[in-house]
Amino acid sequence: MKLRMKCMFQTLLVIAVFTQVHSCKKSNDKKTQEEVTINKVASKPNVIIIYADDLGYGDVSSYYAESKINTPHIDQLASEGMKFTDAHSPASYCTPSRYSILTGNYCWRSTNTVELQEGYGAPIIAKDENTLGNLFQDNGYKTAAIGKWHVGMDWTFKDPNAEPEESNVDFEAPLISTPMDQGFDYFFGTSGCTSDDSPFAFIDRNKLHGLPLKELKDINVPGDFNWQTKETHYKDVLAAHDWEHEKADTTFTNRAIQFMKRTVAEEKPFFVYLPLSLPHIPWSPAEFVKGKSNAGPRGDLVVLTDYCVGQITKTIEDLGVEDNTIVIFTSDNGPRESYDGHKSAGNLKGYKGWIEEGGHRVPFIVKWPNKIKSNSVSNELISQVDLYATLASVLESSLGDDDAPDSFDFAPVLYGEQSNGPVRDSYIHLGYATRKGDWKLVFDLEESIEEATEEHFKPTALYNLADDLAETNNLMNQHPEIVQALSKLFWDVNRKGSSRPR
């Protein structure tokens, strides 16, 4: 009996020890797996996209040596990273460019009409359409959109069946749909342009700040075309009671800095989309940058843009995450014309709204220490629509079949890897024009792209940009075969519904 009890006790002891060891092993395995996951997330680079508004080739001194504006912080970014010389905004005006950079989709493919949005415009990005915010959220990032959104939100209306007009908006109620419903954990900014889209008020997450709103009347600010003459730009618009336009972009920048600090303190990677409203009209710079350029009030706003870039890069350095942070700086389209002897588009032809290169060939700089060679220059043809596939590649994240249909991965270019050919075989500019290699075919569009047929698309000019970047020599008559090939290419891409490699 004693022997039997002893054997039972030993058996129970063995079972207990085995159970404890096995339990510890499972616990350790779980802990190891958690550590692997944490380390994997922590090793992913932080990413911030600083998206200027109406900034041109001639505004950045590292792009145009004769610029009348000094941009030391943007120039330093270029000296520490890669500067692209053939990079393009998806369109030559803001709303479609913002749609495309966020979705990796040519804007005319949107299920909604992509046109210039006003402050109360509905969302252009479809509810089932992924954004860069979704991409980073799916990869363990904390995400923020801070600044000028301008691709639509859903407001609460007093009468849902009435027109979505200002008089029908319930400003006290939360917004129904904001960037926080499209991939971003945090939003702070404005629904439209801070400069000319009512209401002039910040939205924090989904609530309007600065209530009750006040009515602005006959505010004299530098006008759309001639800063030397004072023109009435605002009339009968609503603004927050504490609204100061001159402080909008420094407020955006400070909010982005706060978000980065919080996220780093939480030991999580961040993705920040920072669409500034600079140097878009009105040309009314903050006091501390007035007179700091040689290009009038608009030039001073470019100085303010540069200041915001400097504040962001300094914060990244101070947080100790510089080596593991990708900083991308570019503009939503080309510049407005300056009237003070400053060539805002440099030697390019055209300005904002033009199909010529000055309308959409924009500064594009990427910095990632130890990954991108400093002071490097790339002549590769790329578009901001390509950021989606490129950042997915950086994250080692595969794209769904419906994601980013027109986005091409240019990560190998960033890494300095040799390739057998260009990243892009072709590119379609909204406006419209087809690029293939050095050739650019411009169309005259008589109807909207959604309704157009080939008979409504008339080729009007053919340029070889390698020899004629200023687009002065129309070669249509000399090369009818190229005109025919690029026309066919446009329609093939348009009808296919996707252009990126699968």
N, C-alpha and C positions, 0 to 999 in steps of 0.2 A: 504493500500500500504506500509506504514511504517512498519507495523507488518510483512507483507510478506517479505520485504527486510531484516528485522531483523532476521527472521527465516532462510532465505537463508544464511545470514552472519554466523549465529551460526552453520548451517550445514557444511558450508565450513570450518569453524574453527575446528570443530570436525574431519572432514575428514583430514585436514592438520595435526592436532595433532596426529591422528591415524597413518597417513602415516609416520610421523616423528618417532613416537615410534616404528612402525613396521620396518622402515628402520634401526633404531638404534639397534633393536633386531636382525635383520639379520646381521648387521655389527658386533655386539657383538658375535653372533653365529659363524660367519666366523672367527673372531679373536680368539674365544675360540678354534675352530677346528684347526686353524693354530698353536696355542700354544700347543695344545695336540700333534700335529704332530711333532713340534719342540722338545717338551719335550721327546716324545717317541724316536726320533732319538738320542737326547742328552743322553738318559739313556742307550743306547746300548754301549757295551764296545768297546774301541779301540782294535785292534788286530794286532800284528806283529809276523811274522814267520821268525826266523833267521835260515837259512839253510846252515850249514857248508858243506864243500866239502872234503870227504875222512877223516873224523874224527872218531876215534874208541873208544871202551870201555876203552882201556888202556890210552887214551890221557887225560881223564878228571879225576881229582884227587878225585872227589866225587863218581865216579864209580869204580875207581881202586886205592886202598890205596897205592899200590906200584909204582904208576906212577912216572916217573922221571920229570914230568911236573906239575907245580902248576897252577891251573886255578881258582883263587879266585872269579871271577865274575860269572862264570858258576856255581861254587859251591854255591855261595850265592843265585843264582836263584833257585837251587835245595832246599836249606834250607828254602826258602820262598814260595815254591810251591810243586808240586808233581813230583817225579822222577819215571819213568817207567823202569822196568828191563827186560821186554819181549816185547819191541817195535822194529819194523822192518821197514827198508826202503823197498819200493816195489821191488827193484832190488839191485844187488850188484855192479852196476855201474850207472853213473849219468843220462844220457838222459831218460831212461825209468822211473827212480824214479821221475824225475821232471815232466814228463808227468802225472804220476799217482797222485802225491800230488796235482797237479793243477786241475785234472779232477775227482778224485774219481773213476777212472776206471783202472782195470788191463790193463797193457800196451799192451798186445797182442790183446786186443779187439779193439784197434785203427783202424780206416779205413785206416790209413797210416802206413807204416812200421816204427816200433819203434826200432831204433838202435842208436849207438853213432853218434851224429851230429857233423859236422865240421862247420866252421864259415859261410859258404854260403849255408848250408842246408835249405831246404824248411820247412814250418811249419808242425809239426807232429799233433798238435791239429787241428781237423777239424773246419771249419768255423761255423758250426751249433752246435758245442760242447761247453757247458758252462764250465767256469772255476771258481775257487774261486773268481777271480776278478768280474765276472758277479754276483755271489751270493751276494757279498758285495755291489756292485753298486745297485742292485735291492732293497737293504735294506737301501738306503740313505747314503752310505759311500763314501768318497773320497778314491780312491784306487791307489796304486803305486807298480810297480815291479822295483826293483833297484838291479842290480848285474848281475850275470852270468845267462843268460836265457837258452840257450843250448837246446831248443826244436824247433828251426827253425824259420826263418823269410823269407820274400820275398824281395829280393834285386831287384833293377832296373838293367837290363842287357842291354848292348849296342845292342846285337842281341838276341832278345827273343827266336829265334829258335835254337840258338847255345847252347852248353853245359854250365851249370851254374858254370863256372870256374872263378877263380880270374881274369884272363886276360879279361874276358867278363863283369866284374862288372863296372857300372858307379858310382863311389864313390861320385861324385858331386851331384847326384840326390837323392831325398828322398827315403827311403825304402818304398816299397809298402805295406808291412804288418809287424807290430811289435806287442809287447804285448798290445799296445794301441788299437789294433783291437780285442783283446781277453779279455776284461773286465777291463783294467787298464786305469785310467785317466792320469797316468804319467809313463813314463819309462825312466830310465837312466841305462846304463849298456853295456854289451858286448853280441854279438850274440852267441859266443861259449865260450870255456875256455879262461880265460885271460892269461893262461900259454902256451898253445900250439895250439891255433886255430887262424889263420890269418882271418881278420886283427886285429892287436893289437891296438884297438882304441875304444873310448867310443861312444856310440850312445845316443844322447839326443833327446827323443821323437822319431823322425824318421830321424834325420840327423846325419851323421858321423862327429865327431869332430877331430881336429888335422890335417886337410888337408893342404898341400898335404902330402900324405903318403910317407914314406921313406922305403928303403929296408934294413932289418937287415941281416947281414951275419956272420955266425960262432960265435954266441954269446955263450961264455962258462959260463954255470951255473951248479949248482949241478944237477946231472943226475937223471934218473928215479929210479935207484936201489941203487947206492952207493954214498952217499953224500961226502964221503972222497976222491973220485976221480972226477976230473973235466971232464965232458963230454960235447961235443957239443950237445946242445938240440935244438937250433933254427938254421935253415939254410934257407936263401933266402925267408924270410917272410916279409910281409908289416906291418908297424906300423905307428901310428900317429907321427908327427915330435917331439911331446913333451911327448911321451909315457914313463912312468916309471913303470915297473911291480910292484916294491916294494910298490907303492902308490895306487894300484888299489883298494884294499879292504878298506883302510881308506877313499878313495874317495867315494866308495859306501856308507859307514857308514855315512859320512858327508852329503851326498845327502839325505839319509833316515831321518837324523835328521832335515834337512831343511824342508823336506816335512811334517814331524810331527808338527813342529813349525807353519808352514803356516796353516795347517788344524785345529789345535787347536785354532789358532787366528781367524779362520773363524767360530768357534763354531760348527764344524762338526766332526763326528767320522771318524777315519782313519783305513784303512787296508793296511798294508805294508808287501809285500813279499820280503824278503831280502836274496837272495841266494848269499852267499859269495863264493870266489874262494879259500878259505883257509881250510885246509893246503895242498891243491893240489900242485903238482909240478909246476914250479921249486922251489926248496927249497932255495929261496934267500930272507931272511927276511929283513924287514926295519931296518935301523940302530938302532932305539931306542929299538928294542927287541933282537938284536943280543947278544947271550950268556946268555939270561935270563932263559933258561931252562937247564936241564942236559941231553938233548936228541938231541943235534946237531941242525943244521939249520931247520930240519923239526919240531923239538920240539919248536924252537923259533917261527915258524909259528903258532903253536897251542897257544903260548902265545899271538900272535897278534890276533888270533881269540877271545881269552878271553878278550883282550883289547877292541875289537869292541863291544862285548856283554856289557862290562862295560859302554862304551860310550852311547849305546842305553838306558840301564836301568837308567843311571844318567839323561839323557835328559827327560825321562818319569817322573822321580821324580821331576826334576826342573820345568817341565810344570804343575805340580800339578794334573796329571791325572793317577797317579800310581794305585789308588784304583779302577779305572775303565778301566784298560788296561790289556789285556791278552797277555803275552809274551810266545812264544813257541820256544824252542831251540832244534834242532836235526841235523842230518847229512844225506846226500843223499845216503851214503853207508858206508861200513866199511873202515878201513884205509889201506894205503900201509904199507909194512913192514919197520921197522926201523932197522938200522944196527949199533946201538951204545949201545946195551944193553937195550934199551927201548922196552917194549912189547906194541906196539900200539893197539893191540886187547885185551890186558889184558890176561886172561886165556882162551879166546875163541879160537877155531880152525879156521884158515883161515883169509884171507884178502880181500881187494877189488877184485871183480870178482869171488870170491869163493861162492859156494852154502852152505858151512859150515857157522855156526853162526857168525863167525868173519867177514863175507862178508856183512851181512845185519842186525844183531842185533846191534842197535846203541843207543847212549845216546838220551833220549827224556824227556824233562822237560817242564812243564806247570806251569806258575805262574798267579794267579788271586786273589789278596787280597780280603779277606772276603767271597770268594766263594769256593776257594780251600784251604784245611787245609795246613798250612805251615809244612815243613819238613815231608811230607807224602810220602809213597812209595807204588806203585802198581805193582803187579806181573801179571796183566791182559795182555793177548795176544792182541796186537793192531798193526796196521800198519799205516804208514803215509797216505795211501789211505783212512783211516777212518776220516781224518781231515775234509773232505768236509761235511759229514753227521753230524759230531759232531758240527762243527761251525754253520751249518744250524739250528741245535737244539738249540744252545745257542742264536741264533737270532730269534728263534721261527718262522722260515721260512720253509715252506714245500718244498720238493723236487719234481721236475717234474719226470714223469715216466722214462724219458731217462737220467736223471741226476745221476751222481755218482753211477753207477750200482753195484759197489763192495765196497761201503763205509758204515761202520757200526758206529752207534752213541755210543760213549763212554762217553758222557757228564755225565751220572749218576755216573760213576767212579770218575770223577773230583769232583763232589759234595759230594762224600762219601756216596752215597745212597746204601742201601742193594739191592741185586738182587738175583733172583732164579737160575741164571746160568751165564756163561761167556758171554761177549759181542759178541764174535765170536765163532761159532761152528767149523770153520775151516779157513784155510788161504792157498793160493797158492803163493809160492815164485817163482819169475822169476829165472830160472836157470837150472833145475826146482825141486821143492820139495813140498810135501803136508804136512801141519801141521794140526793135530787134537788133541786137548788136549796136552798131553806131547809127543805124537808120531810124528815122522818126517820121511817121506819116500822120499828118494832121487832117481831121475830118471837120466838115461843117455839118452840124446836126440840126435838122429841121424839126424834129419831134423828140419827145423824151425817149430815153434808151429803152424803156419798157415797151413802148409802142412802135419803135422804129423798125423799118425793114431796110434792106440794102439800098433801095432807091432813095431813101431819106438820108443816107450817109454819103456825102460827097467828099472825096479826097480833095484837099485844097493845096497842100504843100508837103513836100518831101525834103528832108534835110539830112545831111551827113554830119552828125555832131562832132565827129573826130576832127573834121576839117573846118566846121562852121558852127561853133557853139553859140554864136550870137544869132544864128538862124536868119541869115540875110540872103542866102542863095537857094532859091526854090529849084529842086532838080526833078520835078515831076515829069517834065517833057523828055528829059534825058534818060530816065529809067522807068519806063512804064511797067516793066516786068516786076520791079520791086514794089511799085504801087499796087499791082495786082496781088502779089504775094502777101503784103502786109494787110491789105483789105481782107483777104481770105482768112488770115490769121486772126484778125479781130473777131470775125463772125464765128470762127471755130471755137475760140475761147469763150465767147459770149453764150453760145448755144450749149456748150458742154456742161456748163454749170460749175466747173472746177478747173483749176489750172495747175495745182501743185502735184508733184509726184506722189503716187500712192504706193 
